[in-house]
Amino acid sequence: MRPAIPQLITLSIGIVSGTLSFFAGMPLPWMLGSMIGVTIAAMSGVSLAAPMRLRAIFIPIIGVMLGSAITADIISQIGLWAITMAILPIVLGAMGTLSYLVYRRIGGYDPVTAFYSCMPGGLNDMVILGEEAGGDARKIALSHAARILIVIFFIAIIFGLFFGISSGEGRPKWLGLMSITWLDYVILGGCALAGGPFGKALRMPAAAIFGSMVLSGLAHMIGWVTVAPPTLFVIAAQIVMGTVIGSRFVGSTLREVARDLKLAVLATALMLTVGFGLAVCISWLVDMPIAQIYLAFAPGGLTEMSLLTLAIDQDVAFVSVAHLVRIALVIAVAPIVFRLLCIGRFTQRQRPD
């Protein structure tokens, strides 16, 4: 089968699932619906392939969209972020410790695989670091893919019940392709194209999305542009993101991964519980909604949590920065903690001469 055919099948399933979810009133339907549909298809043995090239194209568009929510009022709130950012390492430590105990004590994973499975960092980063350290890359990838899927599904459903989100759209009205001027297209397109190189030049984590978000935010704060990307582009971006997440389960059957999924559910539930408890405590200290703090602490993907934040009309900049700090901290600290805990000795003992 040609490589393009499985990708077309994957996208078709994502589009149909997202559309059905939209009409069913599911929160964040385009991403959540496509993610669920593709996950079911992948676990059923359908030949799928993640549209990674499309992902590279649409990631900057999501960054531009998130940047459009940044306003000058955010500058006055930066002081409120300090307490939350200072507590973030404690949150990550508690989440990681509880999750490690689940994978190591209950799941019986070897120390290396358990360690890199429990770290609430980026999927690709943790798989690379874990595999280099001698861990089981498949188990590590599955644990993180399941964590992201569970977090998105749980939070979207809970927010749908408690906040009444039914359409999943962060903007109240549809912005058509002809609703913005050619100058808007030039500026927004420029932010998307320059975002990746800009982010890499400044060594930003998740450079493509964060760089685009920063440039878009600056353009909106200065007043060069006052609109977001057309809704059709935003929907397409969410469908692509959902299909990529669901495609992580390609090659796995429910029987093969049932036990690993149960461990991921337990570990993720503990992470979410810790995040909610600390979010409640911090909301007493600062003038900030619990939902916003919870989204900042939730161990999901930066893009997905930012989209959820936009959907409930909370501070996208705060949540995005919190997740960037989380990813950067985990990537920087995980190898150091790994060595301090002497887990590397286990790897050396297990590897054949």
C-alpha positions in Angstrom: 0.0 0.0 0.0 1.4 3.4 -1.0 2.3 5.6 2.0 -0.2 8.2 1.0 -3.2 5.9 1.2 -3.0 5.0 4.9 -2.7 8.8 5.6 -5.8 9.5 3.5 -7.7 6.8 5.4 -6.5 8.2 8.7 -7.6 11.8 7.7 -10.9 10.5 6.4 -11.6 8.8 9.7 -10.6 11.9 11.6 -12.8 14.2 9.5 -15.9 11.9 9.8 -15.3 11.4 13.5 -14.8 15.1 14.1 -17.9 16.1 12.1 -20.1 13.5 14.0 -18.7 14.8 17.3 -19.5 18.4 16.3 -23.1 17.6 15.6 -23.3 15.5 18.7 -22.3 18.5 20.8 -19.1 17.0 22.1 -16.7 19.5 23.7 -13.6 20.3 21.5 -15.2 18.0 18.9 -12.8 18.4 16.0 -9.7 17.3 17.9 -11.3 15.1 20.5 -13.7 13.4 18.0 -11.0 12.7 15.4 -8.7 11.5 18.2 -11.2 9.0 19.5 -12.2 7.8 16.0 -8.6 7.2 14.8 -7.7 5.5 18.1 -10.5 3.0 17.8 -9.6 2.3 14.1 -5.9 1.9 15.1 -6.7 -0.5 17.9 -9.0 -2.4 15.5 -6.1 -3.2 13.1 -7.0 -0.7 10.4 -4.0 0.3 8.3 -3.3 3.9 9.3 -0.5 6.4 9.2 0.0 9.7 11.0 -0.1 12.7 8.6 3.2 14.1 10.1 3.8 16.5 7.2 0.4 18.1 7.6 1.1 18.3 11.3 4.3 20.3 10.6 2.2 22.7 8.5 -0.7 23.2 10.9 1.3 23.4 14.1 2.3 27.1 13.3 -1.3 27.9 12.5 -2.4 26.7 15.9 0.4 28.9 17.4 -0.9 31.9 15.4 -4.4 31.2 16.6 -3.3 31.0 20.3 -1.3 34.2 19.9 -4.5 36.0 18.7 -5.9 35.6 22.2 -3.0 37.5 23.8 -3.9 41.1 24.7 -2.2 44.0 26.5 -4.1 43.2 29.6 -2.0 40.1 30.1 1.1 42.2 30.9 -0.7 43.4 34.1 -1.2 39.8 35.2 2.4 38.6 34.9 3.0 39.2 38.6 0.2 36.6 39.4 2.1 33.9 37.5 5.2 33.9 39.8 3.6 31.9 42.6 2.1 29.3 40.2 5.4 28.9 38.3 7.3 28.5 41.5 5.0 25.7 42.6 5.1 24.0 39.2 8.3 21.9 40.0 6.6 20.6 43.1 3.6 19.6 41.1 5.8 17.8 38.5 7.8 16.1 41.3 4.6 14.8 43.0 3.1 13.6 39.7 6.3 11.9 38.6 6.8 10.1 41.9 3.3 8.7 42.1 3.3 7.7 38.5 6.7 6.0 38.9 5.4 3.9 41.8 2.5 2.8 39.6 4.7 1.6 36.7 7.4 0.2 38.9 5.5 -1.4 41.8 2.2 -2.3 40.3 3.2 -2.7 36.6 6.6 -4.3 37.3 8.3 -2.2 34.7 12.1 -2.1 34.9 13.4 1.1 36.6 14.5 2.8 33.3 11.2 2.2 31.5 9.2 3.1 34.6 11.2 6.4 35.1 10.7 7.7 31.5 7.1 6.5 31.4 6.2 8.5 34.5 7.9 11.8 33.5 5.1 14.3 32.5 7.1 15.6 29.5 6.7 15.5 25.8 6.1 12.1 24.2 8.9 12.3 21.6 11.4 13.7 24.0 10.7 11.0 26.7 10.8 8.2 24.1 14.2 9.3 22.8 15.7 9.8 26.2 14.3 6.6 27.5 15.4 4.5 24.6 18.9 5.9 24.8 19.0 5.0 28.5 18.0 1.4 27.7 14.3 1.5 28.4 11.4 -0.1 26.4 10.6 2.5 23.8 7.2 0.9 23.0 6.0 0.9 26.5 7.3 4.5 27.1 5.5 5.7 23.9 2.3 4.0 24.9 2.3 5.4 28.4 2.7 9.0 27.1 0.2 8.6 24.2 -2.4 7.1 26.6 -1.7 9.9 29.2 -2.3 12.6 26.6 -5.4 10.9 25.3 -6.9 10.3 28.8 -6.1 13.9 30.0 -7.7 15.5 26.9 -10.8 13.2 27.1 -11.3 13.6 30.8 -10.8 17.4 31.0 -12.9 18.0 27.9 -15.8 16.0 29.2 -15.6 17.4 32.7 -15.5 21.0 31.4 -18.4 20.1 29.1 -20.4 19.1 32.1 -19.4 21.9 34.5 -18.8 24.8 32.1 -21.5 24.0 29.5 -19.1 23.8 26.6 -20.9 22.1 23.7 -19.4 23.3 20.5 -15.7 23.3 21.5 -15.1 26.5 19.7 -13.0 29.2 21.4 -14.6 31.9 19.2 -18.4 32.6 19.3 -18.8 33.1 15.6 -17.5 31.5 12.4 -14.7 33.5 10.8 -14.9 32.9 7.0 -12.1 32.8 4.5 -13.2 36.1 3.1 -13.8 37.7 6.5 -10.2 39.0 6.8 -8.2 41.2 4.5 -5.2 40.3 2.4 -3.1 42.3 4.8 -4.3 40.1 7.7 -3.4 37.0 5.6 0.1 38.4 5.0 0.7 39.2 8.7 -0.8 36.0 10.1 1.0 33.9 7.4 4.2 35.7 8.2 3.9 34.8 11.8 3.3 31.2 10.9 6.2 31.0 8.5 8.7 32.8 10.7 7.5 31.3 14.0 9.6 28.1 13.7 12.9 29.7 12.8 12.3 32.4 15.4 11.6 29.9 18.1 14.6 27.8 17.2 16.9 30.8 17.1 15.8 31.5 20.7 16.0 27.8 21.6 12.4 27.7 22.7 10.8 24.3 23.5 8.1 23.4 20.9 9.7 26.1 18.7 7.1 25.9 15.9 4.1 26.5 18.0 5.5 28.8 20.6 7.5 30.9 18.2 4.4 31.5 16.1 2.3 32.2 19.2 4.8 34.8 20.4 5.0 36.6 17.0 1.2 36.5 16.6 0.8 37.8 20.2 3.1 40.7 19.5 1.3 41.5 16.2 -2.0 41.5 18.0 -0.8 43.6 21.0 0.8 46.2 18.7 -2.4 46.3 16.7 -1.1 45.2 13.3 -3.8 42.6 13.1 -7.0 42.1 15.2 -8.3 38.8 13.9 -7.6 35.1 14.3 -7.0 32.7 11.4 -10.1 31.7 9.6 -12.2 29.1 11.4 -11.7 26.5 8.6 -7.9 26.5 9.1 -8.4 26.1 12.8 -10.7 23.2 12.4 -8.3 21.5 10.0 -5.5 22.0 12.4 -7.5 20.4 15.2 -8.4 17.4 13.1 -4.8 16.8 12.1 -3.7 17.0 15.7 -6.4 14.5 16.7 -5.5 12.1 14.0 -1.8 12.2 14.9 -2.5 11.4 18.6 -4.8 8.6 17.6 -2.3 7.2 15.2 0.1 6.6 18.1 -1.8 3.4 18.8 -1.2 1.9 15.3 0.2 -1.6 15.5 -1.3 -2.2 18.9 -4.3 -4.3 19.7 -6.5 -3.9 22.8 -5.4 -7.3 24.1 -1.7 -6.5 23.7 -1.8 -3.2 25.5 -4.8 -3.7 27.9 -2.5 -4.0 31.0 -0.3 -1.1 29.9 -3.4 1.1 29.3 -4.8 0.2 32.8 -1.5 1.4 34.3 -1.6 4.6 32.2 -5.2 5.2 33.4 -4.2 4.8 37.1 -1.0 6.9 36.7 -2.9 9.6 34.8 -5.7 9.7 37.4 -3.2 10.2 40.2 -1.5 13.0 38.2 -4.9 14.7 37.5 -5.8 14.4 41.2 -2.6 16.0 42.3 -3.0 18.8 39.8 -6.6 19.5 40.9 -5.7 19.5 44.6 -2.8 22.0 44.1 -4.9 24.1 41.7 -7.5 24.5 44.4 -4.9 25.5 47.0 -3.2 28.0 44.6 -6.6 29.6 43.7 -6.8 30.6 47.4 -3.5 32.4 47.1 -3.9 34.2 43.8 -6.9 35.8 42.0 -7.1 33.2 39.3 -9.8 30.7 38.3 -9.3 27.0 39.4 -10.0 25.9 35.8 -7.2 28.0 34.5 -4.7 26.8 37.0 -5.8 23.2 36.5 -5.3 23.4 32.8 -1.8 24.8 33.5 -1.0 21.8 35.7 -2.7 19.1 33.7 -0.2 16.7 32.2 -1.5 16.9 28.6 0.1 18.3 25.5 0.9 22.0 25.2 -1.2 22.4 22.0 -4.2 20.4 23.3 -4.3 22.1 26.7 -4.0 25.5 25.0 -7.0 24.7 22.8 -9.0 23.7 25.8 -8.1 26.9 27.5 -9.2 28.9 24.5 -12.5 26.9 24.4 -13.4 28.0 28.0 -12.2 31.6 27.5 -9.3 31.5 29.9 -5.8 33.0 29.7 -4.1 31.1 26.8 -0.8 32.8 27.4 -0.6 31.7 31.0 -1.4 28.1 30.3 0.9 27.9 27.3 3.8 29.3 29.2 3.2 26.9 32.1 3.3 24.0 29.7 6.4 25.2 28.0 8.1 25.6 31.5 6.9 22.0 32.3 8.3 20.5 29.1 11.6 22.4 29.5 11.9 21.4 33.2 11.3 17.8 32.5 13.7 17.6 29.6 16.4 19.4 31.5 15.9 17.7 34.9 15.0 14.1 33.9 18.5 13.0 32.9 20.0 14.6 36.0 17.4 12.9 38.3 18.0 9.7 36.4 21.7 9.7 37.2 21.2 10.8 40.8 18.8 7.9 41.5 21.5 5.6 40.1 18.9 4.0 37.7 21.7 4.0 35.1 23.4 1.2 37.1 20.4 -1.0 36.3 20.9 -0.4 32.6 24.5 -1.3 32.7 23.7 -4.6 34.6 21.0 -5.5 32.1 22.9 -4.8 28.9 25.0 -7.7 27.5 28.7 -7.3 27.2 
